[in-house]
């Protein structure tokens, strides 16, 4: 007997008997391991058979009575004297493989990685799930396609530095035509000839993991785009079991993933659904759309809500310019980066110290061109945040008195200081 094991797919080939048993879609529920078993015959051993298929069905692999019934049924379909031994061996080996998991290794003194742990810096960690979330219709598919292009063709553009990997786009929401046209428009805007692997999906990712594992192995896929999570968990967005099943499936595939997600009506600042959705992702980025005076322009802000590798990355903003063809369909899309500070709506997602810096830097006397001081009360009111939060940031030694940030002058007044222009604050200053 020969064995082949890939991801959750196990194949047992009995050349001596002329049969193959394939076991996949395994799941453990209340201590019982269930799986689908497909049995086929080898045409060279049974030339008189019409086709190779014998049977396929779900089996509780540890059920003694279930295994006996399966062996008896197989004996009726294809008379062999060893069916009970074959079924027992296949079920036992599969259970042990399922329980075995990954081998134990020793960590602590392994060579330290010398390369950046990103597939697409600074957005996507390598070999880990990354969430990009935002309201519906904001442009999530355009940004995921753009990132896919950079990775597929190893293109460093602006702040984005990729490692080359083949991309597979799993589409749970749109359709082949929609994604094809958007990719073609982005490709035209970049002056490239780009193609990506695409798959229309209609069942949960966990239930599809065996097929995906085969595709990933055959096409050497390094990045999965999951668009979008709600359908990928079968619609059970608030259920921890279905959410964890999706993440466990992704983990078993050992591939980097970008998971497109939505927001709830109650909270626009977090991906929708179970808390495990937040916990299991290594990087999480929120998309915010800001209004543009040009109807053919889309401005999207990206704010790093979670990073499991050091500090959160600075927020970014991207500009998408659309050109339609004569029929009103999108023909070309140009993509570029823009400054977050140029868009007041996007500044709301900036850290408090950056918002204070931006406010003070813009508080200029138009007649003299000099920066004007502001009090903590004025700053808090302008930014719509608590005075105590403002005071805490203003006194932070990482920024206070530093060029490019601010300094305290007079009685509780703060002013922006340009590079290498620190005012004298040695005078006695009263506390707030």
TORSE-462874 format. One record per residue (C-alpha): residue in one letter; residue number from 1; x, y, z. Coordinates in Angstrom, 2 decimals, always signed. Layout:
<sites>
A; NUM; X; Y; Z
...
</sites>
This chain:
<sites>
X; 1; +0.00; +0.00; +0.00
X; 2; +1.21; +3.49; -0.89
X; 3; +0.21; +6.67; +0.97
X; 4; -0.05; +10.28; -0.21
X; 5; -0.75; +13.08; +2.26
X; 6; -1.24; +16.74; +1.32
X; 7; -2.89; +19.19; +3.72
X; 8; -6.19; +17.54; +4.77
X; 9; -6.21; +15.11; +1.86
X; 10; -5.09; +11.51; +2.45
X; 11; -4.88; +8.95; -0.34
X; 12; -4.26; +5.22; +0.20
X; 13; -3.38; +3.28; -2.95
X; 14; -3.68; -0.52; -2.81
X; 15; -2.04; -1.63; -6.05
X; 16; -2.16; -5.25; -4.96
X; 17; -5.95; -5.11; -4.72
X; 18; -6.57; -2.53; -7.43
X; 19; -8.38; +0.06; -5.27
X; 20; -7.70; +3.57; -3.92
X; 21; -9.35; +5.19; -0.89
X; 22; -9.28; +8.98; -0.66
X; 23; -10.12; +10.59; +2.69
X; 24; -10.80; +14.33; +3.00
X; 25; -12.97; +17.01; +4.65
X; 26; -12.10; +15.80; +8.14
X; 27; -13.74; +17.35; +11.17
X; 28; -13.77; +16.44; +14.87
X; 29; -17.01; +16.98; +16.73
X; 30; -17.66; +15.76; +20.30
X; 31; -14.65; +13.45; +20.16
X; 32; -15.60; +11.77; +16.89
X; 33; -13.48; +12.27; +13.77
X; 34; -15.66; +12.42; +10.66
X; 35; -14.49; +12.41; +7.07
X; 36; -15.60; +11.68; +3.52
X; 37; -14.22; +8.48; +2.03
X; 38; -14.18; +8.00; -1.74
X; 39; -13.37; +4.54; -3.08
X; 40; -12.29; +3.96; -6.68
X; 41; -11.13; +0.91; -8.61
X; 42; -8.07; +0.69; -10.86
X; 43; -9.22; +0.08; -14.47
X; 44; -6.24; -2.18; -15.20
X; 45; -7.32; -4.55; -12.39
X; 46; -10.99; -4.49; -13.29
X; 47; -11.22; -3.98; -17.06
X; 48; -14.87; -5.00; -17.17
X; 49; -16.09; -2.19; -14.91
X; 50; -17.96; +0.80; -16.30
X; 51; -15.96; +3.62; -14.77
X; 52; -13.72; +3.57; -11.71
X; 53; -16.07; +4.99; -9.08
X; 54; -17.33; +2.59; -6.40
X; 55; -18.74; +4.77; -3.60
X; 56; -18.34; +7.98; -1.60
X; 57; -19.86; +8.96; +1.74
X; 58; -19.26; +10.42; +5.17
X; 59; -17.87; +8.07; +7.78
X; 60; -17.20; +8.30; +11.50
X; 61; -13.66; +6.93; +11.37
X; 62; -13.69; +5.56; +14.92
X; 63; -17.10; +3.86; +14.72
X; 64; -16.71; +0.07; +14.83
X; 65; -20.19; -0.54; +13.47
X; 66; -19.77; +2.16; +10.84
X; 67; -16.53; +0.62; +9.56
X; 68; -18.16; -2.82; +9.44
X; 69; -21.11; -1.51; +7.43
X; 70; -18.77; +0.26; +5.00
X; 71; -16.68; -2.90; +4.47
X; 72; -19.80; -5.02; +3.92
X; 73; -21.19; -2.53; +1.41
X; 74; -17.89; -2.46; -0.47
X; 75; -17.86; -6.27; -0.59
X; 76; -21.20; -6.18; -2.39
X; 77; -20.00; -3.57; -4.90
X; 78; -16.59; -5.12; -5.54
X; 79; -15.94; -8.61; -4.12
X; 80; -12.63; -8.55; -2.25
X; 81; -11.72; -10.67; +0.76
X; 82; -9.73; -7.90; +2.50
X; 83; -12.24; -5.03; +2.69
X; 84; -12.51; -5.07; +6.49
X; 85; -8.73; -4.95; +6.89
X; 86; -8.45; -2.18; +4.28
X; 87; -11.17; -0.03; +5.89
X; 88; -9.71; -0.54; +9.38
X; 89; -6.21; +0.39; +8.22
X; 90; -7.37; +3.50; +6.34
X; 91; -9.54; +4.81; +9.20
X; 92; -6.87; +4.18; +11.85
X; 93; -4.04; +5.76; +9.85
X; 94; -6.18; +8.79; +9.02
X; 95; -7.17; +9.38; +12.65
X; 96; -3.54; +9.18; +13.72
X; 97; -2.50; +11.61; +10.97
X; 98; -5.28; +13.98; +12.00
X; 99; -4.18; +13.88; +15.65
X; 100; -0.47; +13.96; +14.87
X; 101; -0.26; +17.57; +13.75
X; 102; +3.10; +19.26; +13.26
X; 103; +6.28; +17.81; +14.80
X; 104; +7.78; +19.26; +17.98
X; 105; +10.85; +21.45; +17.39
X; 106; +13.26; +23.27; +19.71
X; 107; +13.23; +27.06; +19.60
X; 108; +15.37; +29.72; +21.23
X; 109; +18.71; +29.13; +19.52
X; 110; +17.65; +28.88; +15.92
X; 111; +19.31; +31.35; +13.52
X; 112; +17.58; +34.72; +13.62
X; 113; +15.85; +35.80; +10.44
X; 114; +17.81; +38.44; +8.58
X; 115; +15.06; +39.51; +6.18
X; 116; +11.98; +41.59; +6.86
X; 117; +9.04; +39.33; +7.82
X; 118; +6.73; +40.92; +5.24
X; 119; +5.30; +39.71; +1.97
X; 120; +4.21; +43.29; +1.26
X; 121; +5.83; +45.88; +3.51
X; 122; +4.37; +47.53; +5.53
X; 123; +0.90; +46.01; +5.11
X; 124; +1.08; +42.20; +5.00
X; 125; +3.13; +39.93; +7.25
X; 126; +4.50; +36.82; +5.57
X; 127; +2.81; +33.47; +6.33
X; 128; +0.12; +35.14; +8.42
X; 129; -3.42; +36.51; +7.98
X; 130; -3.93; +40.24; +7.44
X; 131; -7.34; +41.94; +7.62
X; 132; -8.28; +44.97; +5.55
X; 133; -11.72; +46.18; +6.61
X; 134; -14.08; +49.03; +5.84
X; 135; -17.69; +49.86; +4.92
X; 136; -19.32; +48.30; +1.87
X; 137; -18.63; +49.95; -1.49
X; 138; -15.57; +51.80; -0.25
X; 139; -13.13; +50.25; -2.76
X; 140; -11.75; +47.24; -0.87
X; 141; -11.54; +45.06; -3.98
X; 142; -9.54; +47.72; -5.85
X; 143; -6.97; +47.99; -3.09
X; 144; -6.71; +44.20; -2.70
X; 145; -6.23; +43.81; -6.48
X; 146; -3.58; +46.56; -6.44
X; 147; -1.67; +44.82; -3.64
X; 148; -2.02; +41.52; -5.53
X; 149; -0.42; +43.08; -8.62
X; 150; +2.54; +44.37; -6.62
X; 151; +3.19; +40.93; -5.10
X; 152; +2.59; +38.93; -8.29
X; 153; +5.03; +41.07; -10.30
X; 154; +7.40; +42.03; -7.46
X; 155; +6.85; +45.76; -8.00
X; 156; +8.07; +48.23; -5.38
X; 157; +5.94; +51.37; -5.63
X; 158; +6.16; +54.23; -3.12
X; 159; +5.95; +52.89; +0.42
X; 160; +5.09; +49.34; -0.68
X; 161; +7.92; +46.80; -0.95
X; 162; +6.86; +43.25; -1.95
X; 163; +8.40; +39.83; -2.21
X; 164; +7.35; +37.96; -5.32
X; 165; +4.66; +35.33; -4.82
X; 166; +1.92; +33.83; -6.93
X; 167; -1.53; +35.12; -5.98
X; 168; -4.87; +33.31; -5.83
X; 169; -7.96; +35.52; -5.54
X; 170; -10.88; +33.81; -3.76
X; 171; -14.04; +35.68; -4.72
X; 172; -17.07; +35.18; -2.46
X; 173; -18.94; +38.37; -3.39
X; 174; -18.52; +39.60; -6.95
X; 175; -17.93; +37.59; -10.11
X; 176; -15.29; +36.78; -12.66
X; 177; -16.29; +39.57; -15.06
X; 178; -16.26; +42.29; -12.39
X; 179; -12.84; +41.33; -11.02
X; 180; -11.42; +40.84; -14.51
X; 181; -12.48; +44.35; -15.58
X; 182; -11.12; +45.98; -12.42
X; 183; -7.79; +44.20; -12.77
X; 184; -7.58; +45.17; -16.44
X; 185; -8.24; +48.84; -15.58
X; 186; -5.55; +48.83; -12.87
X; 187; -3.12; +47.09; -15.21
X; 188; -3.74; +49.70; -17.90
X; 189; -3.12; +52.49; -15.39
X; 190; +0.22; +50.94; -14.44
X; 191; +1.17; +50.15; -18.03
X; 192; +1.46; +46.44; -17.28
X; 193; +0.11; +43.18; -18.63
X; 194; -1.14; +41.48; -15.45
X; 195; -2.92; +38.19; -14.89
X; 196; -3.90; +36.60; -11.57
X; 197; -5.27; +33.21; -10.59
X; 198; -8.96; +33.58; -9.72
X; 199; -11.54; +31.25; -8.17
X; 200; -15.27; +31.81; -7.81
X; 201; -16.22; +30.50; -4.34
X; 202; -19.63; +29.41; -3.05
X; 203; -18.91; +27.39; +0.10
X; 204; -17.09; +28.23; +3.33
X; 205; -13.31; +28.29; +3.21
X; 206; -13.05; +25.57; +5.88
X; 207; -15.20; +23.21; +3.79
X; 208; -13.13; +24.03; +0.70
X; 209; -9.69; +23.67; +2.27
X; 210; -8.78; +20.32; +0.68
X; 211; -9.38; +21.61; -2.84
X; 212; -7.59; +24.87; -2.05
X; 213; -4.63; +22.92; -0.70
X; 214; -4.30; +21.09; -4.00
X; 215; -4.53; +24.32; -6.02
X; 216; -1.95; +26.03; -3.80
X; 217; +0.48; +23.14; -4.19
X; 218; +0.02; +22.82; -7.96
X; 219; +0.28; +26.57; -8.71
X; 220; +2.84; +27.42; -5.99
X; 221; +0.53; +30.03; -4.45
X; 222; +2.08; +32.33; -1.87
X; 223; -0.76; +34.82; -1.26
X; 224; -4.49; +34.22; -0.87
X; 225; -7.00; +37.06; -1.17
X; 226; -10.19; +36.18; +0.73
X; 227; -12.93; +38.52; -0.51
X; 228; -14.78; +38.60; +1.79
X; 229; -14.76; +37.02; +5.25
X; 230; -18.54; +36.97; +5.84
X; 231; -19.15; +34.45; +3.08
X; 232; -15.86; +32.66; +3.77
X; 233; -17.22; +31.67; +7.22
X; 234; -20.55; +30.63; +5.73
X; 235; -22.34; +33.75; +6.98
X; 236; -21.70; +32.91; +10.66
X; 237; -19.83; +36.17; +11.29
X; 238; -20.57; +36.29; +15.03
X; 239; -19.89; +32.62; +15.75
X; 240; -16.48; +31.79; +17.22
X; 241; -16.50; +28.19; +15.96
X; 242; -16.96; +29.10; +12.30
X; 243; -14.49; +31.98; +12.59
X; 244; -11.83; +29.75; +14.15
X; 245; -12.49; +27.07; +11.53
X; 246; -11.62; +29.56; +8.80
X; 247; -8.42; +30.67; +10.52
X; 248; -7.39; +27.09; +11.30
X; 249; -7.96; +26.21; +7.64
X; 250; -5.78; +29.15; +6.54
X; 251; -3.11; +28.11; +9.02
X; 252; -3.13; +24.56; +7.69
X; 253; -2.55; +25.89; +4.17
X; 254; +0.66; +27.59; +5.38
X; 255; +0.16; +30.58; +3.12
X; 256; -0.03; +34.37; +3.52
X; 257; -3.54; +35.80; +3.30
X; 258; -5.33; +39.13; +2.97
X; 259; -8.85; +38.89; +4.37
X; 260; -11.28; +41.55; +3.18
X; 261; -13.87; +42.35; +5.84
X; 262; -16.75; +44.68; +6.60
X; 263; -17.72; +46.77; +9.62
X; 264; -20.76; +46.52; +11.85
X; 265; -23.38; +49.24; +12.14
X; 266; -22.51; +49.64; +15.82
X; 267; -18.73; +49.96; +15.45
X; 268; -17.05; +51.40; +12.37
X; 269; -13.58; +51.03; +13.92
X; 270; -13.28; +47.23; +14.02
X; 271; -13.91; +44.32; +11.65
X; 272; -17.34; +42.79; +12.05
X; 273; -17.98; +39.59; +13.98
X; 274; -16.35; +37.40; +16.60
X; 275; -13.49; +38.72; +18.75
X; 276; -11.41; +35.86; +17.36
X; 277; -11.44; +37.70; +14.06
X; 278; -9.34; +40.42; +15.67
X; 279; -7.23; +38.07; +17.77
X; 280; -6.18; +35.68; +15.00
X; 281; -4.99; +38.30; +12.50
X; 282; -1.40; +39.51; +12.71
X; 283; -1.95; +42.84; +10.95
X; 284; -5.22; +44.75; +10.72
X; 285; -5.77; +47.82; +8.53
X; 286; -8.86; +50.02; +8.49
X; 287; -9.97; +51.74; +5.30
X; 288; -11.61; +55.16; +5.47
X; 289; -12.96; +56.99; +2.45
X; 290; -12.76; +60.76; +2.20
X; 291; -14.64; +63.02; -0.15
X; 292; -12.90; +64.43; -3.21
X; 293; -13.84; +67.46; -5.28
X; 294; -13.15; +65.39; -8.39
X; 295; -15.95; +62.86; -9.05
X; 296; -13.46; +60.60; -10.81
X; 297; -11.13; +60.40; -7.82
X; 298; -11.25; +58.11; -4.77
X; 299; -9.13; +58.83; -1.69
X; 300; -8.68; +55.97; +0.77
X; 301; -6.91; +56.18; +4.11
X; 302; -5.25; +53.11; +5.66
X; 303; -4.77; +53.09; +9.43
X; 304; -2.89; +50.29; +11.16
X; 305; -5.22; +49.07; +13.93
X; 306; -3.07; +46.10; +14.97
X; 307; +0.50; +44.94; +14.43
X; 308; +2.02; +41.84; +16.03
X; 309; +5.54; +42.77; +14.98
X; 310; +6.58; +45.88; +16.86
X; 311; +4.95; +49.27; +16.69
X; 312; +2.01; +50.10; +14.51
X; 313; +2.93; +51.58; +11.15
X; 314; +2.14; +55.20; +10.26
X; 315; -1.15; +55.78; +8.51
X; 316; -1.16; +56.09; +4.74
X; 317; -3.45; +57.50; +2.06
X; 318; -3.97; +56.31; -1.49
X; 319; -5.46; +58.07; -4.48
X; 320; -7.39; +56.22; -7.21
X; 321; -8.18; +58.15; -10.40
X; 322; -10.79; +56.55; -12.68
X; 323; -11.33; +57.05; -16.41
X; 324; -14.40; +55.58; -18.13
X; 325; -14.69; +54.31; -21.66
X; 326; -17.33; +55.51; -24.14
X; 327; -19.90; +53.16; -22.62
X; 328; -19.47; +54.46; -19.08
X; 329; -17.45; +51.47; -17.85
X; 330; -14.19; +51.90; -15.96
X; 331; -11.37; +51.68; -18.49
X; 332; -8.28; +52.90; -16.64
X; 333; -7.36; +53.35; -12.98
X; 334; -4.24; +55.22; -11.87
X; 335; -3.02; +54.64; -8.31
X; 336; -0.69; +56.84; -6.27
X; 337; +0.04; +57.74; -2.67
X; 338; -1.01; +61.03; -1.18
X; 339; -0.35; +62.77; +2.12
X; 340; -2.74; +61.96; +4.98
X; 341; -2.48; +65.55; +6.22
X; 342; -4.02; +66.84; +2.99
X; 343; -7.33; +65.21; +3.92
X; 344; -8.95; +66.35; +7.19
X; 345; -11.29; +63.34; +7.36
X; 346; -8.31; +60.96; +7.39
X; 347; -6.58; +62.87; +10.18
X; 348; -9.22; +61.52; +12.59
X; 349; -7.45; +58.16; +12.49
X; 350; -4.03; +59.63; +13.25
X; 351; -2.49; +59.21; +16.73
X; 352; -3.14; +62.10; +19.13
X; 353; +0.43; +63.43; +18.97
X; 354; +0.26; +63.60; +15.15
X; 355; -3.07; +65.41; +15.27
X; 356; -1.66; +67.97; +17.74
X; 357; +1.42; +68.43; +15.57
X; 358; -0.71; +68.99; +12.47
X; 359; -2.98; +71.47; +14.29
X; 360; -0.14; +73.52; +15.75
X; 361; +1.79; +73.53; +12.48
X; 362; -1.24; +74.89; +10.66
X; 363; -2.00; +77.53; +13.30
X; 364; -0.18; +80.34; +11.51
X; 365; -0.63; +84.10; +11.53
X; 366; -1.30; +84.76; +7.84
X; 367; +0.09; +88.31; +8.02
X; 368; +3.45; +87.33; +9.52
X; 369; +3.74; +83.66; +8.61
X; 370; +4.66; +82.86; +12.21
X; 371; +3.24; +79.96; +14.23
X; 372; +0.67; +80.99; +16.83
X; 373; +0.53; +79.40; +20.31
X; 374; -2.48; +77.45; +21.58
X; 375; -3.61; +76.36; +25.02
X; 376; -4.52; +72.75; +25.95
X; 377; -8.19; +73.86; +26.11
X; 378; -8.03; +75.27; +22.59
X; 379; -6.33; +72.13; +21.26
X; 380; -8.82; +69.79; +22.96
X; 381; -11.77; +71.76; +21.60
X; 382; -10.34; +71.91; +18.07
X; 383; -9.65; +68.17; +17.96
X; 384; -12.73; +67.06; +19.85
X; 385; -10.81; +65.07; +22.46
X; 386; -10.38; +65.24; +26.23
X; 387; -8.17; +67.94; +27.73
X; 388; -6.42; +65.33; +29.91
X; 389; -5.44; +63.39; +26.79
X; 390; -4.05; +66.55; +25.21
X; 391; -2.07; +67.44; +28.34
X; 392; -0.58; +63.96; +28.50
X; 393; +0.66; +64.18; +24.91
X; 394; +1.93; +67.75; +25.24
X; 395; +4.15; +66.81; +28.18
X; 396; +5.52; +63.67; +26.50
X; 397; +9.30; +64.00; +26.31
X; 398; +9.35; +62.17; +22.98
X; 399; +7.84; +65.27; +21.34
X; 400; +7.91; +68.25; +23.70
X; 401; +10.77; +70.58; +22.90
X; 402; +11.80; +68.57; +19.85
X; 403; +12.26; +70.10; +16.39
X; 404; +9.28; +69.42; +14.16
X; 405; +6.93; +69.09; +17.16
X; 406; +6.16; +71.72; +19.81
X; 407; +7.45; +73.66; +22.80
X; 408; +5.81; +75.28; +25.78
X; 409; +5.99; +79.05; +25.98
X; 410; +4.44; +81.53; +28.37
X; 411; +1.70; +80.32; +30.72
X; 412; +0.34; +77.04; +29.39
X; 413; +0.77; +77.93; +25.72
X; 414; +2.23; +75.63; +23.10
X; 415; +3.63; +76.46; +19.71
X; 416; +4.91; +74.45; +16.76
X; 417; +8.67; +74.61; +16.32
X; 418; +10.29; +74.06; +12.92
X; 419; +13.43; +71.98; +12.56
X; 420; +16.41; +73.34; +14.55
X; 421; +14.38; +76.24; +15.99
X; 422; +13.74; +75.50; +19.65
X; 423; +12.54; +78.51; +21.68
X; 424; +14.02; +79.28; +25.07
X; 425; +11.72; +77.79; +27.73
X; 426; +14.06; +78.21; +30.68
X; 427; +11.88; +80.87; +32.33
X; 428; +9.73; +79.90; +35.31
X; 429; +6.42; +78.60; +34.08
X; 430; +3.34; +78.14; +36.19
X; 431; +1.68; +74.70; +36.14
X; 432; -1.64; +74.23; +34.31
</sites>
